[in-house]
């Protein structure tokens, strides 16, 4: 009986010692850091976020998640209660995002600030201040991934339509036409080869023609100068025309002198001869004047006479 009493006391003592050790360990390991509360409100999903999850400010751990519950005032909204160290610079521009640790999928709250030097955000235990919870990297990737998948599906549909049987036939026909066109262009140099071989000879002939035209122009210039000089010499005082005119005058006077002594039968013939000589001299003088003014008429002929009133092609001068 006594042995049983000792065994029972020993058991009670052992159990009491174990409970005391557990309580001591809990008390020793309890968080004695004073923190200030904040509240996160969001309509986004928070997968992997649990109470006691870490709260970090730009990578530094500053607190923990106290609780996660639904907002009874606004359906569909989630409230995340957090507490951070008092020296954490939470300001009016501070915002929160949901981050994940490596590949484990354990979520934590990441605090960041849009602007350095903003006014600090005050808070109390009775009424915690609200910090906005924005979409994290995974949420953005999810939204953009859906858009990318939709666009990829649209592109696939367009490619399928593009590669339909009718379009394939049209593209093959277009490629065939392009091949024919390229082949036709390839034949052009062969066709131009004889012409290209004749180009040097044609160039030499062209140069010779230009040289001949230049020589002809020089000869015409020299001929024109010669005719001009001839006309000047003929019309110069004491020249051939003056001598011919003097001779005609002398012949006329001689004729008049002789006419007084000849018979009436010879006189008309002498007078007619004198008139023809004067007409010939006037025509010669007119020809020399024309050559002096337009020496090119020797090669190209006399210019056309402008039509007069009543003739075809006549036009009255503008007033």
C-alpha positions in Angstrom: 0.0 0.0 0.0 2.9 2.3 0.8 4.6 1.5 -2.4 1.5 2.5 -4.3 1.4 5.9 -2.5 5.0 6.6 -3.4 4.4 5.7 -7.0 1.4 8.0 -7.2 3.3 10.9 -5.6 6.2 10.4 -8.0 3.7 10.5 -10.9 2.1 13.7 -9.7 5.5 15.3 -9.2 6.7 14.3 -12.7 3.5 15.6 -14.3 3.7 18.9 -12.3 7.4 19.3 -13.3 6.5 18.7 -17.0 3.7 21.2 -16.9 6.0 23.7 -15.2 8.6 23.2 -17.9 6.1 23.8 -20.7 4.8 27.0 -19.1 8.3 28.2 -18.5 9.2 27.6 -22.1 6.1 29.4 -23.3 6.8 32.3 -21.0 10.4 32.4 -22.0 9.7 32.3 -25.7 6.8 34.7 -25.7 7.1 37.9 -27.8 7.7 40.7 -25.4 8.1 43.4 -28.2 5.5 46.2 -28.1 3.9 46.6 -31.6 1.3 49.0 -33.1 -1.7 47.7 -35.0 -2.7 48.4 -38.6 -5.5 47.1 -40.8 -5.3 45.9 -44.4 -8.6 45.8 -46.4 -8.7 44.2 -49.8 -11.0 42.5 -52.3 -8.1 40.5 -53.8 -7.5 36.9 -53.0 -4.8 36.2 -50.3 -3.7 32.6 -51.0 -1.0 31.2 -48.7 -1.4 34.0 -46.1 -2.0 32.8 -42.5 -2.0 34.3 -39.1 1.5 34.7 -37.6 2.9 35.3 -41.2 5.7 37.8 -41.3 5.3 41.5 -42.1 8.3 43.1 -43.9 9.1 46.7 -44.7 11.2 46.7 -47.9 12.6 43.3 -47.0 13.2 43.9 -43.3 10.9 42.0 -40.9 9.0 44.5 -38.7 6.0 42.6 -37.5 3.5 39.8 -38.0 -0.1 39.0 -39.1 -2.4 38.9 -36.1 -5.7 37.7 -37.7 -7.5 37.4 -41.0 -11.3 37.7 -41.2 -14.1 38.9 -43.4 -15.4 42.5 -43.3 -19.0 42.4 -41.9 -19.7 45.9 -43.2 -18.8 45.2 -46.8 -19.4 41.9 -48.4 -16.5 40.3 -50.3 -13.8 42.4 -48.6 -11.1 40.7 -46.4 -9.6 42.4 -43.4 -6.0 41.5 -42.4 -4.9 42.7 -39.0 -1.2 43.3 -38.6 1.1 44.7 -35.9 4.5 46.2 -36.6 7.3 47.7 -34.6 6.7 51.3 -33.4 9.7 52.6 -35.2 8.5 51.3 -38.6 8.1 54.4 -40.9 4.5 53.8 -41.9 3.3 57.0 -43.7 0.3 58.2 -45.6 1.8 56.9 -48.9 2.7 53.4 -47.5 1.0 50.5 -49.3 1.1 46.7 -48.9 1.5 43.8 -51.3 1.4 40.1 -51.0 4.8 38.3 -51.3 5.9 34.7 -51.4 8.9 33.0 -49.9 10.8 31.1 -52.6 8.9 28.0 -53.9 7.3 27.1 -50.6 4.2 29.2 -51.3 4.2 30.7 -47.8 2.9 34.3 -48.1 3.9 37.4 -46.2 3.0 41.0 -46.2 5.4 43.4 -47.9 5.2 47.1 -47.0 6.6 49.8 -49.3 6.3 53.5 -49.8 5.6 55.5 -52.9 7.4 58.7 -51.7 10.2 59.1 -49.2 9.6 61.7 -46.5 5.8 61.6 -46.3 4.0 62.3 -43.1 3.8 59.4 -40.6 0.5 57.6 -40.3 -0.9 57.5 -36.8 -2.8 54.5 -35.4 -4.5 53.2 -32.2 -5.5 49.8 -30.8 -9.2 51.0 -30.7 -9.1 52.2 -34.3 -6.2 50.9 -36.4 -5.3 53.0 -39.5 -6.0 51.5 -42.9 -3.2 50.6 -45.3 -4.2 49.7 -48.9 -3.3 46.2 -50.1 -2.4 46.2 -53.8 -2.1 43.4 -56.3 1.1 41.5 -56.0 3.4 40.1 -58.6 1.5 36.9 -59.0 -1.8 38.7 -59.3 -0.4 40.9 -62.0 1.1 37.9 -63.8 -2.2 36.1 -63.6 -4.1 39.0 -65.1 -1.6 39.5 -67.8 -1.3 35.8 -68.4 -5.0 35.6 -69.2 -4.7 38.5 -71.6 -1.7 36.9 -73.2 -3.5 33.6 -73.6 -6.5 35.4 -75.1 -4.3 37.2 -77.6 -2.5 34.0 -78.4 -5.8 32.3 -79.1 -6.8 35.2 -81.4 -3.5 35.0 -83.2 -3.9 31.2 -83.6 -7.4 31.7 -85.1 -6.0 34.3 -87.5 -3.2 32.0 -88.5 -5.6 29.2 -89.1 -7.7 31.5 -91.3 -4.6 32.6 -93.1 -3.5 29.1 -93.8 -6.9 27.9 -95.1 -7.0 26.0 -98.3 -8.1 28.9 -100.5 -5.4 31.2 -99.0 -2.8 28.5 -99.5 -3.7 28.2 -103.2 -3.6 32.0 -103.6 -0.2 32.2 -101.9 1.2 29.4 -104.0 -0.1 31.2 -107.2 1.5 34.4 -106.0 4.8 32.7 -105.4 4.6 31.2 -108.9 4.0 34.6 -110.5 6.9 36.0 -108.5 9.1 33.2 -109.8 8.1 33.9 -113.4 8.7 37.6 -113.0 12.2 36.9 -111.5 12.9 34.6 -114.5 11.8 37.3 -116.9 14.0 39.9 -115.2 16.9 37.4 -115.5 16.4 37.3 -119.3 16.6 41.0 -119.7 20.5 41.3 -119.3 20.9 38.6 -122.0 18.6 40.6 -124.4 20.5 43.8 -123.7 23.9 42.2 -124.2 24.1 42.8 -128.0 23.0 46.5 -127.5 25.6 46.9 -124.8 28.3 45.5 -127.1 27.4 48.1 -129.8 27.5 51.0 -127.3 31.3 51.7 -127.8 30.9 51.8 -131.5 27.8 54.0 -131.3 29.7 56.3 -128.9 32.5 56.7 -131.4 30.2 57.4 -134.2 28.4 60.0 -132.1 31.6 61.7 -131.3 32.6 61.8 -135.0 29.2 63.2 -135.9 29.5 65.9 -133.3 33.0 66.8 -134.6 31.7 66.9 -138.2 28.8 69.2 -137.1 31.3 71.4 -135.3 33.5 71.6 -138.4 30.4 72.4 -140.6 29.4 75.1 -138.2 32.9 76.6 -138.4 32.8 76.5 -142.2 29.4 78.2 -142.3 30.8 80.9 -140.0 33.8 81.4 -142.2 31.6 81.5 -145.4 29.3 84.0 -143.7 32.3 86.2 -142.8 33.6 85.9 -146.4 30.2 86.9 -147.9 29.9 89.7 -145.4 33.3 91.0 -146.4 32.4 90.6 -150.1 29.2 92.6 -149.6 31.1 95.3 -147.7 33.7 95.5 -150.4 31.1 95.6 -153.2 29.2 98.5 -151.5 32.2 100.4 -150.3 32.9 103.8 -151.9 35.0 103.2 -155.0 34.0 99.5 -155.0 32.6 97.4 -157.8 29.0 98.7 -157.5 30.2 102.3 -157.6 32.3 101.5 -160.6 29.4 99.7 -162.3 27.0 102.6 -161.5 29.6 105.0 -162.9 30.0 102.9 -166.0 26.2 102.7 -166.5 26.0 106.5 -166.1 28.7 107.0 -168.6 27.1 104.6 -170.9 23.8 106.4 -170.5 25.4 109.8 -171.2 27.2 108.3 -174.2 24.0 106.8 -175.4 22.3 110.2 -175.1 25.2 111.8 -176.9 25.2 109.2 -179.6 21.4 109.3 -179.7 21.6 112.8 -180.9 23.6 111.7 -183.9 22.0 108.4 -184.8 19.0 107.7 -186.7 15.6 107.2 -185.1 15.7 103.5 -185.9 18.8 102.7 -183.8 17.8 105.0 -180.9 15.0 102.7 -179.4 17.3 99.7 -179.2 20.0 101.7 -177.4 17.5 103.0 -174.9 16.2 99.5 -174.2 19.8 98.2 -173.8 20.5 100.9 -171.3 17.3 100.1 -169.3 18.2 96.4 -169.1 21.7 97.3 -167.8 20.2 99.4 -165.1 17.7 96.7 -164.0 20.5 94.1 -163.9 22.6 96.4 -161.7 19.7 97.0 -159.4 19.0 93.2 -159.1 22.7 92.6 -158.4 22.8 95.3 -155.8 19.6 93.8 -154.1 21.2 90.3 -154.2 24.4 91.6 -152.6 22.4 93.4 -149.9 20.5 90.2 -149.1 23.7 88.2 -148.9 25.2 90.8 -146.6 22.2 90.7 -144.3 21.4 86.9 -144.4 24.5 85.0 -145.6 22.9 81.7 -144.4 20.4 81.9 -147.3 23.2 80.5 -149.5 22.7 77.1 -147.7 19.1 77.2 -146.5 17.5 79.4 -149.3 15.7 82.7 -149.0 13.3 83.1 -146.1 9.5 82.8 -146.8 7.7 86.1 -147.4 5.1 86.9 -144.8 1.6 86.6 -146.2 -0.2 89.9 -146.9 -3.8 90.9 -146.3 -6.2 88.6 -148.0 -3.6 85.8 -148.3 -3.7 82.4 -146.5 -2.1 82.6 -143.1 -2.2 86.4 -142.7 -2.9 87.6 -139.2 -3.5 91.2 -138.2 -1.1 92.6 -135.7 -2.5 93.1 -132.2 -3.4 96.6 -131.2 
